[in-house]
C-alpha cells in the first residue's frame, strides 16, 4: 500500500506490529478517498445548483431534448416529474403521467441508479 511507503506509514510500522500498522494505513487511505469523493460531490452539486439557477439543466444521453435534470428535479417536457435529493441519493416520482412521460421517468431513474447510486422511494 502506498500509505505504508510514506513517512507517516514508516513511523506507523516502527510503532506497531506490521498487521496493525497496515490496518491503520488502510483506514487513513480510505478516509482520504472518502474526503476526496465528498469534495468531488460538493463541487458537482455546486455546479449543478448554479446551472439550475440560471435555467440550464443537464441532459440525459437519451431523450435529451425532452428529458433533463437539475439540482432538485427531473423535468419531462419542462414539467417537474421526479424530485431528487442528492444528499440522500433518493428519487421520488411526483404522481402518475402519460405513457411517454412514464417512459422518461423510468429511464431517468435507471440512469440515476447506474451513474449516481440513487434509489427510488415511493
Secondary structure, DSSP 8 states (H G I E B T S, - for coil): -TTTTSHHHHHHHHHS-HHHHHHHHHHHHHHHHHHHHHHHHHHHHHHHHHHHHTT--EE-SSSTTTEEE-SSEEEETTEEEEEEETTTTEEEE-S---HHHHHHHHHHHHHHHHHH--EEE-
